[in-house]
Amino acid sequence: MINKTNPKHVPEFDLALIDADSLMYSVAWVTPNAKAAERTLMQKVENMIEKNEVPEAYVFIKGDNNFRYTVDPEYKANRRQAMDPEVLDRVELLYSFARKNFIESHGGEADDYVSIYQYQSLDAGKQAVICHIDKDLNMIPGWHYNFKKEEYYFISPEESFTFMCRQLLAGDMGSDNIPGIKGVGDTTAGKILHNIRLSGMKDEIIKQWRVGARPIASGESTPEERYRRFLMSANCLILRETLEEVRPLSEEEILRKMTWSDKDSDYLFHKDRDVSDQILLNSLPISSYMDTKRVVRCEKTTDTGAAEPSSIQTSGTDSATE
């Protein structure tokens, strides 16, 4: 149960946003029987909802036509090659079941939809908790719950931005086959951005990609080729914030996502004092749970001029169970 008498413990949440994709694989891996896997999956989701004491929950799984495969046909090409065919079959059977109960993330990924719902929740003044074990979701500000470690942690808008910037340098070859700068992981990316203000990170990232001394993991050599590869990787790495953005972003839109224009929070990044893969709640000097809603990184416009959705659209149940 959540201990709400300790100020360092989490607040009451209005809703839970659950990334179930990683659950699907972990359950299918250890549960050969299809019916037993279905029961285990639902039990884990229900336990998560009960643990967080939320009146509503949104559970997301992958959908169809992920735009990232249009941006880069080699996206996640390493996953199926590395997985046991029998386990893959069990995963697909479990997805057939999950599609009847959870929200499919058509056009993008579960990560995108968790991000979109979180920003809509913040705009609506609701306190959500993001339930996951995927480091990529640390690009989303707010409260997080690692359901494997059963740990809560909080990520500020500034921290989520700098985590994204480090990802843009490192890429994600191991998990999603997204090339970055060769030899750069999270630690080295932190060293590259050390003592740079948030507003200066975009220029440093582009410089490292275009003319930096380190090669690109996918082999591009000229500044022009390296920059084109950067735009592809950035398009795959950056999580979307609105439903209208669930598509390939233009160069202008990518650069806008990398722009920090809030002068009041334009701090110098320190490689040893920022969000890492996981942040334990007790290590954070938190004075408030979420002082701001959506931080405006730059002027917010779209190339299409399309209106943003005014409310969450589910096309499915509002909770894990009927």
Secondary structure, DSSP 4 states (H G I P E B T S, - for coil): ---TTSTTS----SEEEEE-HHHHHHHHHH--SHHHHHHHHHHHHHHHHHHHT-SEEEEEEE-S--THHHH-TTTTHHHHHHS-HHHHHHHHHHHHHHTTTSEEETTS-HHHHHHHHHHHHHHTT--EEEEE--GGGGGS-EEEEETTTTEEEEE-HHHHHHHHHHHHHH-BHHHH-B--BTT--HHHHHHHHTT-BGGGHHHHHHHHHHH-SSPBTT---SHHHHHHHHHHHHHHHSPPSSGGG-SPPPHHHHHHHT----GGG-PBP-TTSS--S---GGGS--S-S-S-SS---S----SS-PPPPSS---SS-SSS--
